Amino acid sequence: MIPTILEKYHTELEHFKRNEIIISENELEVLNPDSLNFKSSKYLGYPFIPLSMEYPKDIKGNVLIPTIQINFAEIPKTDWFPDKGILQIFLSQDFDFKNEDCFVQYITEEQLKEPHIEDFSFLKDEFYRSNPFKSIYSLAFGQSTCWASATDSSYAFRCEEFNDLHIEEFMVELFDEDEDTYEEFYDFFTSESMGSKIGGYGYFVYGDVRQIKRELKDHQLLLQIDGSDESVYNAEQNVYMHLFISKEDLKNLDFNNVYVDWEVTD
């Protein structure tokens, strides 16, 4: 719901809203074996890897851990994401929340018709010790709309009520002066952007990395994994993952230049 003091800007706020795909996670409470289909969307489990492809490994030759698999055929149809193919994210066995610890690849519609690896006995339980996920999750998807984000650098709504302050700065002032209005702003400008999702606006704890890395300035949010609800669990920490991609690369189904950013809170 739009904050009361901003209701007069309804038309302008409407202009900034974005469609998104919400991810619902269901923990299966098992690490191995994987009972889900090889092509299913999932966290952990066994991925779909055509026999014609080499299984992903790090620079030392160690096998990577299949961590996230999104089958685009399972998400609601949109005009901005593919409706076929599978996005996969692998993490190194000694994963330490570094960009270089991640490997992203895309399985095409044609490759999904090929014979694939079925024996994953080489993935030993001890390989998962550093992985932020501790068991397999099945995934479901629903289409939604994200109106706003106080922390996403691509969100550009401004108005005279903000007094030339950034939204976050204005909300800090509200926190001290008007608790009820602050709650309205939090629900609209923060809660709207939280949760695991494909597309939409992102939620950032320490700041949007696209403000720091100029080469990412025009990249859009491809995927957000929100670990604040323990769907991603790492000891006593909350884990957030963001994937960014350029519009041109997404249009061409080129996922080789996807940028992965992690945020970890105590």
N, C-alpha and C positions, 0 to 999 in steps of 0.2 A: 504494500500500500504506500502510495506517495505521501511523504511527510506533509502535515497540514499546511505549514508555511510555504510549501512549494506547489500546492495544488494549482495555483494560477499558471504554472509552467507545464501543465500536463502535456500539451502539444509538443513542446520542446523535448521533454523527457521521453515521450513516445518515440521521437526521432532517433534516440540513442539506444533503444533496447535491441537486443540481439537474440536470435534463436540459439538453442543449445540442446544437447542430448544429455540427460541425467543418467548416471550409472548407479544401479542398485547392486549391492554386493551381498552374496550369501556364502558364509564360511562353511566348508564341508568338514572342517576339523580333522583333516588328514593331509599328510605331506606326500606320501606315496602309498599305493599306486593311484593313478588318476582315473576316475570312473567316467569322466566327461569325454565327449567326442573330440578327436584331434583338432577339428575345425572350430570348436566352441570358443566363445569369448571367455576368458578366465584370467585369474592371477595364479601364477605357478602352474603346476600340472605339466602335461606333455603337449608340445606345440605341433603344428602341422609343418613338417619340413620335407619337401620333395626329395626323392632320392638323387635327383639331378643337381641338388645344391649341397655344398659342404656345410656341415653343422658349424655354427659360429664358435670361434675360439678367440682367446685374447692373444696378445703379441708373444706370450710365452708358450702358446700352444695348449693352454688349459681350456677345457670346454666352459662356455658361458652358461649361466642359469636362465632358462626361459621364465620370465617374470610377469609379463603382461601380454595378453593376446586379445586383440579387438577384431572380430569378424564384422566387416562393414555390412554384410548381408543381413546381420541380426539387428542393426540399429534402424530407427525410423528413417524413411527416405527423406533426403534433404537436397537442396540445390547446391550445397557447398562442400559436401563430403562424398567420396565414392560410394557406390551402392554394392560393390563387389570387392573381393580381395581381403587380405588380413594384414593388420599392422602388428608387429611383434617387437617387444623390448626385452633384451637380454642384459643381465648384470654379471659382473665378474665375481668369482668366488670370494675374493678379498674385497668386496665392495665397501667403499668408504665415502659414499655420497659425492663422488667426483664425476664430472661430465665424461671423462675418459673411461670411467668404469662401465659405461652404458654403450650398447650396440643396438641400433634400430634398423629393421628391415621390413620390406613389404612383400607379401606373397601375392602374385597376380592371379586374376581369375583363371588364366590358362594353366598356371602352375598348380592350382587347386585340383586340376583334373588328373594330375600325374600320380604315380605310385609314391608312397611316402614312408618315412622312417616309422616303424611301429615298436621297435625295441629300444627303450630308454633306460635300460638297466645300468648304463654307464653314468647316470646321474645319481651319485651317492648322497645319502642324507647329510653327510658332513660338509658337502659343498655348499649347503644352504645356511651355514652358521652366521654369515654376515648379511644375509638377505633381509630386507625390511619386512617381507611377508613371511609368516611362520606356518601357513597352511594354504591349501587350495581354496579358491573362491570361484563360484560360478557368477556370471554377470548377466544382468538384464538392463534394458534401456527404455527410456521414455522421453518424448519430445517436450520441451518447455521453453520458456522465455526468460532471459536475464535482463532486468531493466538497468542495473547500475553496478558500479564498483568503485569504492573509495581508493583502492590500492592498485587498480589496473591502469597503467600509463596510457592506454589507448582510449580510456573513457574521458571525454572532453567537455561534459556539461558544466557550465558556469552560470552564475546569476548574481545580481547585485546584493542579495542577502549574504553571500559569502564574504563580502568586504575585501575582495582581492586575495582571500586566503584559499589555500587548497582545501578540498573537502575534508581531509583528515585533520587539518589544523582547525577548521571551523568546528568539527565534531569535538575536538579537545575542549574548545571554549564552551560548547554546549554541555559537556559533561559536568563542568563546574557551575553552570548557570541555570540550566533547565533540563532536569533529568527526564521528564516525559518526552520532550522534543528530541533529546539525545537518543532515547530508545527508538523513536520513529526513524531517525536517521540511521541508526545502527541496523535496524531491520531492513531498510531499503538499500543503503549503500554498502553494507558489509555482508549481512546474511544472504543477500541475493547472489553474491559471487562465490559463496562457499560450496563445498560438496564436490564429489567426484563427477567429472563431466567431460564431454567432448564439445569443444567450441564455447561460445559465450564469452563472458568476462571472467578473469581470474581473480583469485584471492591470494594476497601475498603478505607474509608475516614481516619480512625484513625489507621489502621493497621489490618492485618489478625489475628484473634483470635487464629488461629492454631499455631502461633508462641509463644503464651503465654501459652496455655493449651497443654501440651505435649501429653495428651491422644488423642488429635484431630489431631496430626501431620500427620497421614496417611489418614485422612478422606477426602472425596471429596465433592465438592460443589454439593448439591442436588437441591437447589432452591435459586434464588436471586430475591428479589423484590426491584426495584430501584425507590424510591419516588422522585427523583430530578426533574421529569417532572410533579409532582403533581398528578400522578396516585395514590400515597399514600400521603395523606395530613394531616398535624398535625399543626394547627395554622400557625406560620411563619417558621416552621422547615421542612427540608427534612428528610425523613425517609428511611433507608435502612435495609432490612432484609436478613439474610443468614441462610440457613439450611445446615448442614453438616452430612454426613453419612459414615460409613465405607463401603468398597467394599464388605465385607463379608455379612454385614447386608442387603445391597441393593440386593445382589444376592439371599438372603433368604427371601426377602420381609419382613424383620423385621424392622419396623420403630419405635420401642419402645425406641431406644437409640439415636434418631436424636437430634443433638444439634442446638439450635436456638440462633442466635446472632443478636442484633439490634445496629444500629448506627444512631444517631440523630444529625443533624447539625442545627445551627442557621441560 
